[in-house]
């Protein structure tokens, strides 16, 4: 989880690969209307995100207990994370918060070729973000670390829960 440009997709891909889990890219579940809005630099509202979050909850709810999944999602607000948590047995869902500063996020989004997310929306992401610093089931990791180190830390955090 985290703002656009924090590396959710790259981290999730490597994490899913190392764990042998299925990857679900949250961006793939946005409605065409939401994608058009983001392309136009229009920030999504809670109402815009409602059906998207419902779809992501459906993925979590149908996940097999015997095989894990990695799901990317900005999960910017506490109420979004809480809604996702309800789709899994209590304590089963963990969040890796990829922590990144505004300037770096903006630079990364500006350099992403072909992605629908407009760089004009990065400031809105930071304004919307309710940091999960004190939430249980969340690990914060510096998103400027090398990809392999981020995944190593995420795996190390997850490992005690999996045992």
N, C-alpha and C positions, 0 to 999 in steps of 0.2 A: 504494500500500500504506500501511497505518497502522491505528491504532486506530479503533474506531467513533466517528463524529462528526468525523473529520479532514477530510472533504470528498471522499472517494474518488469517489463517484458524480457529484458536480457537476463536479469536475475532469476526470474521465474523459469525461463527456459533451461538454464543451467541447473537450477535447484531441482526441477522435475526430473531432469536427466540423472542427476546424482542419486536421487531418492528412488528412481524407478516409478514415479507417479505420473499420472495424466495431467497435462497442462491445459488449462482453459484460459484463454486470453479475454479478459473482461471487455476490452474495446470491441471485440467481435459481436457482442450482444447489444450494442447500442442500436436504437432504431434509426432508420434512414433519416427521419426528421431531426433527431438529435445530432447525427453526424453533420447534416446540412447546417444546423445552427452553429456547431463548433467550427466548421469550415469558414463560416461567415463572421466568426469572432463574437458570437452571441453566447454568453455564459448560460449553462444549464441551471434550471431551478430545481427545487426539491420535487416538484410535480413532474418535471422532465425526467428526472432520475428514477421515479417510482417504479415504472415497468421494467427498467433495466435492472434495478436492485431485485425486483421480484424474480426475474429470470436467473440472476446469480444465486439467489436463495434456492431456487429450484435445482440448480446444479449441485449445490451443497447438500440439499435434502436427499437427493437421490444417489449421492456418493456412497459407495460401498465401504463399510467399516473395515474390510480387509485390504482395501487398496486406497491409498491416499490420492488426493488431488492438490494441485497448486493452481490457485485462481488469482489472476491479477485484477485489482480493483483499486481505484484511488481511495475509496473509503475515507473521504476527507472529514466527515462529521461523525461525532460519537454515535448519533442516532443511526447512521448508515452501518457502522460497525456492529452496533447492538442488534440491528435487524438481521445482519448476516450471521451473527452468533446464534440467533434463535433457530436457524436452519440446521444446526448440528447439535448433538448432545452436549450438555454443559461441559465446558472446558476442552472440547475437542478441536475447536477452531483457534488457530493462532495467527497473529498478524506480524509480518516483518515490515516495520516502518522504515522506509528508505529516506533518511533525513538529508535534505539538500537546501542550500541557500537560494534565494531568489535569482541572483545574477547567474549562477551556474545553471539553474533550471532554464532560465530564459535562453542562455547560450545554446544549451543542448536542444531545446525545442526549435530554435531558429535553424539549427544545422541538420534537422531530421528531414530528409527528402521524402516526399510523397505521403507524409502522415496527415490525417485530416485535422488534427488539433492545431488551431491558430495560435501563434506566439502571443497574440493580443490577449489571450485568456490566462496567461501564466500569473499575472497579478491577481486575477480573480481566484485562482486556485489557492494562493497564499492567504487571501482574505477569507476564504471559506474554510481553510484547514483548521480543525480543532485538534491540536497536537495530542497524541495518545500517551504522553509521557508517564502518567500515573495509572494507566489502565493495566489490569491483569491480562495476561495472555498476549502481550505485545513486547517485542524486542525492537529497539531502535538501533539502526546501523547507519553509519556515515556513508552516504551514497557516493562520495568521491573516492572511496577506497577502490582498489582494483576488484574487478568482478569476482575473481576466484576467492579473494579474501571475504567479500560480502557473503558469498555462498558458504564458505567455510564457517563463518560466524553464525549464519542462519541454521546450518546443519548442527552445529555445536549446541545452539540454544534448543533446537527441536529434539535432539537426541535423548535428553532425560525424560521428556514427555512420551517418547515412543517406547521407552524401555518398560 
